[in-house]
Amino acid sequence: MAAFEDRFYLEDPGLVQRLRRDASLLLWLAGGLVQWFRGRTVRSAYAQAQQRNAAIVLEDYVDPGAE
Amino acid sequence: MKKRFPDASYAFRYRNAPLSGNVINGLGETSRRRPRQIFHGSGRRRLEWQRLQTFFALTMPFRIYWQGLRNYWLLRKADGRVAKRRLTPDPAESATKIKAIAMQAGAGGVGICRMTGEALYQGYDPGYESAISIMMPMNLDEMRHVPEERAAVEVMRVYFEISRVAITVAAAIRAMGWRARAYGESADILHIPLAVAAGLGELGKHGSLISKSFGPNVRLATVLTDMPLAYDSPVDIGVEDLCLGCRRCTIDCPADAIVDQKQLVRGENKWYVDFDKCVPYFTKTLGCGICIEVCPWTRPDRGESLSRKLLDKRATRRARTPAPSL
């Protein structure tokens, strides 16, 4: 896995490199936004569980690929 | 008696629990080693508690999540081109100049120390010689609302602002011809050991830095650099005396995560917070922060006089202690 700094920090960037990095970071952030919106299933199940004094099982809702 | 805070019951659970965070942290280990990331991460490696981390992110209110993304966008400026012409002023003079730049940019305090392995997670070494530790206080009126959304928004705001300060400092150093990289949250370095070594404060029982002026009500960022700088020394402001006698955070922590005695952690006897109890509550409450806000040192304008009283009391105690008979 590549760390955030390895992917997006540039020590001596030219203009093109910087633009490329910015575009790639914007895409990465957009991916984060999409992930949050897709998380509505989790939020809804979690809210319902809180009301019922029950507990959701994390493995059922959070992408196992994330682990 | 516990007060006013939500209890430590959870509407989420594991089917198969991950390895204990206390084991990963090296609780009870007698030899020194570098720490490993468990929960917040930089993306460098798979986290042992990644599932809970993802759940934490997905259940965050949108405005907090959005602020987190803004922080990441800002951090692209953490590194950059180093000026070809290298200025080599006196290390003490450089340190004064760098501190002035940080304070002008909005820091609440700055200290400088030699970079140590203790502040680096396993498998990471960026190869810098010095660390500039920066702290910034959070707004107490907002932080009184822990552990609610309003306080979490303030935390994220300060992370953004302190990252901006660190980026400004790193850019100024690079303009003087030396490598420098700004580190905000979710980095591969531990900010607290560096802040302690740089004299910004001491480690408190609740696992956070306690600074003289702001108590633990601060956030930290770091700039790593090769620029020759004069180092500050660790300070004794009386935190040890306070934490040994005070049980405020231990009593108020709804998760019972704060341990009253120092623990052996990776070969060092120090204050330790039970990770397995703290982090689920942290997740449930959008980042908690109760221990920071109930700490007596957090009360506005109290730090200086509290430190003085604690140190005076210790001096009096020592003066009254008879010398051992020979």
Boltz contact constraints between the chains, C-beta under 6 A:
constraints:
  - contact:
      token1: [A, 1]
      token2: [B, 43]
      max_distance: 6.0
  - contact:
      token1: [A, 1]
      token2: [B, 44]
      max_distance: 6.0
  - contact:
      token1: [A, 1]
      token2: [B, 45]
      max_distance: 6.0
  - contact:
      token1: [A, 3]
      token2: [B, 42]
      max_distance: 6.0
  - contact:
      token1: [A, 3]
      token2: [B, 43]
      max_distance: 6.0
  - contact:
      token1: [A, 3]
      token2: [B, 44]
      max_distance: 6.0
  - contact:
      token1: [A, 4]
      token2: [B, 42]
      max_distance: 6.0
  - contact:
      token1: [A, 4]
      token2: [B, 43]
      max_distance: 6.0
  - contact:
      token1: [A, 8]
      token2: [B, 76]
      max_distance: 6.0
  - contact:
      token1: [A, 9]
      token2: [B, 78]
      max_distance: 6.0
  - contact:
      token1: [A, 9]
      token2: [B, 79]
      max_distance: 6.0
  - contact:
      token1: [A, 11]
      token2: [B, 79]
      max_distance: 6.0
  - contact:
      token1: [A, 12]
      token2: [B, 81]
      max_distance: 6.0
  - contact:
      token1: [A, 25]
      token2: [B, 76]
      max_distance: 6.0
  - contact:
      token1: [A, 29]
      token2: [B, 69]
      max_distance: 6.0
  - contact:
      token1: [A, 32]
      token2: [B, 69]
      max_distance: 6.0
  - contact:
      token1: [A, 36]
      token2: [B, 65]
      max_distance: 6.0
  - contact:
      token1: [A, 39]
      token2: [B, 58]
      max_distance: 6.0
  - contact:
      token1: [A, 42]
      token2: [B, 58]
      max_distance: 6.0
  - contact:
      token1: [A, 43]
      token2: [B, 59]
      max_distance: 6.0
  - contact:
      token1: [A, 46]
      token2: [B, 59]
      max_distance: 6.0
  - contact:
      token1: [A, 49]
      token2: [B, 11]
      max_distance: 6.0
  - contact:
      token1: [A, 50]
      token2: [B, 11]
      max_distance: 6.0
  - contact:
      token1: [A, 55]
      token2: [B, 11]
      max_distance: 6.0
  - contact:
      token1: [A, 55]
      token2: [B, 12]
      max_distance: 6.0
  - contact:
      token1: [A, 55]
      token2: [B, 13]
      max_distance: 6.0
  - contact:
      token1: [A, 56]
      token2: [B, 12]
      max_distance: 6.0
  - contact:
      token1: [A, 57]
      token2: [B, 15]
      max_distance: 6.0
  - contact:
      token1: [A, 58]
      token2: [B, 12]
      max_distance: 6.0
  - contact:
      token1: [A, 58]
      token2: [B, 14]
      max_distance: 6.0
  - contact:
      token1: [A, 58]
      token2: [B, 51]
      max_distance: 6.0
  - contact:
      token1: [A, 58]
      token2: [B, 55]
      max_distance: 6.0
  - contact:
      token1: [A, 59]
      token2: [B, 15]
      max_distance: 6.0
  - contact:
      token1: [A, 62]
      token2: [B, 51]
      max_distance: 6.0
  - contact:
      token1: [A, 62]
      token2: [B, 54]
      max_distance: 6.0
  - contact:
      token1: [A, 62]
      token2: [B, 55]
      max_distance: 6.0
  - contact:
      token1: [A, 66]
      token2: [B, 50]
      max_distance: 6.0
  - contact:
      token1: [A, 66]
      token2: [B, 54]
      max_distance: 6.0
  - contact:
      token1: [A, 67]
      token2: [B, 50]
      max_distance: 6.0
  - contact:
      token1: [A, 67]
      token2: [B, 51]
      max_distance: 6.0
